[in-house]
């Protein structure tokens, strides 16, 4: 058996340069608050958030290298580590907590206070970081080369390009600039739709296809490669081209659970593909993700036990004298901190969780932290189905509360609180693993990064409480201005379980689909994510994977070095595209908060909408052409190997 080649980081373990500095921490805290607030608004408005790691890294390079005249890649990495915590914590909180505000508006409970929101968010954020400590070696180190961690790798490439300069820097920042302009034209000016959709609806056929024609998704697909992206796309094909048509066909003219404006049940034949996906397929996908997560955890369990055992051998010892790039927070501190947080969740009066709920949080939190970390390693943080994991948690938690007599409005609020903490744990664990991957590549100190994540989570928890309270006071969650789509779904799930109306057959369909996929040897988690997410996300990721496959396996090269240069240029350019879209995504979120609307699509009139899908596809094709342009052979540096051959 071939021995695994030892990985060498950019900054060697024996080299000490500035990393955890006052400047990096303060700048990181500012970015954590800004990105957390912007993503809270964006997620409550449209149901999704944008990754902040790469934008934070780019901003940090501008401030630390240009303004402060300092030159430390590890300081830049610390800024993005602290700053990205805001986005992930916001994602976990806004997908669940607004449901409590909606119940309060209905008179079922009291409105949660600013302090309650902040404490719940802080407990979830800190637990998510702490759960990742014993997982780092198993998932980041041992699985290096297996789990690509797209955003983490892309962020490392951006930092390295800024450090090394030259051609690499030009490729990365070309991708960043082109993607930024593209994103602003598509989602800012809205000169063409960023989501292309084609619904097919006839007497006997109901199905839909489409894709989000965005640069970050193509970039994620290129970094992940064809194998992972094809598993995701296969899940999307099953949901959109098999299950949706099957539900519409077999349902026929019988009544569905969807009501029209008059309150009358619509027949299945009258439902469009999007409605069938949101009302039926999503539950199947949630069941598949939950089952896939359990099976992935069981596979990872031996490595996790080995890693945890090795960490426990150093229980109570000072590890500061070891290899700098392998130092984690001491395990005894992690265990004590987890225990203290669990007890705090149980005993703090403002948190409506009993002892059983606190135990559920610790057990399920660690499970979903593991699942989330592995999942983002496969498909990236942007496609991490945190809401799917939250649905699975809410179903199980609400069932337990209902069986034990903790039902009614109090039980629903307690279930949402447990689901919120676990949702935040899953979101921030995924972000932390991406940051640790970046640090692993460039040679950061894991312990310092973990402390940075804790600081960022604290700052973001304070910010998210204020932002949510103000937004609810201004418009009210569930309104047209702040529809809070994910939280509305969570509210429906909890009410469905408490009222006995949850579609359990759909959830078990997803579970058994995942088992069948596992039996035939397909990596179930990537497939389950594709089944749960809209095909509009998996399709462009698959296209990016196809381009990577062409570059690696089908294109003709003069030698192996030229091949390596072209493929790596694609990774650099894809990293830049992810960064460019992320930066403009944050900018557009800030515009929305300020009430600025750059949309000028109205100048075309109604005629433009009829061809908008085709314009979007054409724009995406041109964007993909730029990937080929920056991977062209004459741009690669060929190494003269004649001396080696003599």
Protein Blocks (a to p, Z undefined) as FASTA:
>chain_A
ZZddddddfbdfklccdfbdfklmmmmmmmmmmmmmmmmmmmmmnopacdfklmmmmmmm
mmmmmmnopacfklmmmmmmmmmmmmmmmmmmmmmmmmmmmmmmnopaccddfklmmmmm
mmmmmmmmmmmmmmmmmmmmmmgokanolmlmmmmmmmmmmmngmmllmmmmmmmmmmmm
mmmmmmmnopacfbdcdddddfklccdddddddfklmmmmmmnommlmmmmmmmmmmmmm
mmmmmmmmmnmmaccfbdcfkopacdfklpcfklmmmmmmmmmmmmmmmmmmmmmmmmmm
mmmmmmmmmmmmmgoiafklmcfklcccdfklmmmmmmmmmmmmmmmmklccdfklmmmm
mmmmmmmmmmmmmmmmmnojklmcfklmmmmmmmmmmmmmmmnopgcjllmmmmmmmmmm
mmmmmmmmmmmmmmmmmmmmnopafklmmmmmmmmmmmmmmmmmmmmmmmmmmnoghiak
lnolmlmmmmmmmmmmmnopacfklmmmmmmmmmmmmmnopafklmmmmmmpcfklmmmm
mmmmmmmmmmmmmpccfblklmmmmmmmmmmmmmmmmmmmmmmmmmmmmmmmnopafbfk
lmnommlmmmmmmmmmmmmmmmmmmmmmmmpfklpccddfklmmZZ
